[in-house]
Amino acid sequence: MPEPTRLLFVCLGNICRSPAGENVMKHLLAAEGLDARFEVDSAGTAGYHIGSPPDRRMAAAAKARGIPMKGRARQARAEDFEQFDWLFAMDASNLADLEALRRRCRAPQARLVPFCRLCEEHPHTEVPDPYYGGPEGFEEVLDLLEDGCSAFLRRWREDRLGTLAGEDGD
């Protein structure tokens, strides 16, 4: 069996958007029987919530879609660029923080991509942070994540991930 494709979803605090991305992807992979072909994790650019579970409002919105929310918040580190194949930044601020982190990595190999570049059904350029808003914000995030994760898997199955090359600001 080939090496698994390793994905890391990254937002600010790792309690809303990035753990939702991780769990949406894991849900899609399980539904397609592809769990063994991927390793999926999430992290935050800031250490505000290290060790905390996903936000209860995000967990409730995901549960309503049949997606369990698991995991504990951690902070992104330079080594993530060596350990993962793809890092998905939820917004421009996360992307800038990750680009700075990548410069501290000895041998970066991961491709850094703004998550919304994966989306095919939604024209957003960023996944908005729902933390200070109402329930509709969590639904919007899940819509974007389902769109982008499904599109990534389709490209992966069709061996078209190269179409994302050069889209990470390099």
N, C-alpha and C positions, 0 to 999 in steps of 0.2 A: 504494500500500500504506500502511495506517495506521502510525503510530509504534509501535515495538515496546513491549510491556509489559516493564518493567524490574524485576527481582526481586533482592533482596539477602538472603542467609541469614547470620545473625550468631550466633556463640557466643563463648566466652571467648578461646581462643587461635587459632582458625581453622585447626585441624589435624585435628579429628575431626568434630564434628557439622555445622558450617556448610559445609565443603567437601563433605561427604557430601550435604547438602541440595542444594547447587549441582549436583553431579554426578548425583544421582537425578533432579532436575528436567530437566537436559539430556538424560539418557537417555530419559525419558518423552517429551520434546518431539521428539527425533529419531525415536522409534518412531512418533509420530503425524504426522511431517512438518511440525512447527510451529516448527522451529528459528529461522526468519527472523522469526517473530512475537514473539520474546522475546529479552531480554538477561538473562543470569543470572550472578551473581557471589556471592562470599562474603567475609566479613571477621570479625575478632575485636574484642572490646571492649578487649582488652589487647594489648600489643605483644611478648609473650613470644617468639613464633615467626616474626616477620616474615621472609619469604623462604623459609621451610621448606615442603617438600612435605607433602601429607596424611600423617597417621600411618600407618605401615606396616600396623598391625593393622586399621585401618578400610579401608585400600586392599585388603587381602586379603579381608575380609568382603564388600566391594562387588564385587570381582572374581569371587567365587564366585557372585554373582547376575548376572554379566554386565555390571556397571556399572564402567567405567573411572574411576579417580580421578585427576583432573588439577588443576593449579593450584598457587599459592604463597600462603602466608599473608600477609595484610596487615591493617592496623588500620583499623577503622571511623573515619570522619571526618564532621564536620558537613555537608560538601558532599554526602554520600550522601543526605541528605534532600531535596536538590534534584535529584539525578541519577537517583534510583530512584523507582518508583511504589509499591513495597511493600517493607518491611523486616520480616523474620521473625525474632523473637527466640526462641532455644531455651529459655531459662529466665527466671525472674523477675529474677535478678541482671542478666542481659544486657538485659532490658527496662528496668530502672531505669537502667542505664548509657546505654542508647540514648535514653531520655527526657531525661537530662541533656545528652547531646550535641545532641539536637534543639533544646534551648533556646538553643544557641550558633549555630544556623543562621539566616541572614538571611531566607530564604524557603522554609521547609520545605513540601514538597508530598507527600512519601511518607506512606503509611499504615503505621503501626507496629502489628504484630499478633503476639501470642504464638503461635508456630507451632502448638502443639497445639490451638488453636481451629479449625484447619483439619481436624483428624483426625475421621473418622467411625466408624472401627472400633475405636479405642483410647480409653479414658477418661482418659488421662494429661493432666495440666495442664502438664507440662514435659517436654522431651526430656532425659533424664538424661545426664550427662557420663560416658562410658565409659572415660575415660583411665586411671583407677587400678584398673579391674576386669578381669574375664576376657572371653573371647570372646563370651559370651552378652550382654554389654552392648552390643557393637558390632552384634550381630544385632537387639537390641531397638531401637536407634537407627534402623537401616535400615528396620525394620518401620514405625516411626512416620513416618519421612520418606516412605516409599512411600505410606502412607495419606494423609498431609496433602497431598503434592504432587499425587497423583491427584485428591483432592477439590478442590483449588484449580483444577486444569485443567478439571474437570467444571463448576465454577461459572463459570469463564471462558468456556467454550464455550456455556453456557446464558445468558450475560450476567447472571449472578447475583452478581457480586462485591460489589454494593451490600449484600448480606446481611452482609458483614463490616464495613460502616460502623458506626462507633460502638463497635467492640469493641477499640479500641486504647488505652483509658484516657483519651481526650480528654474 
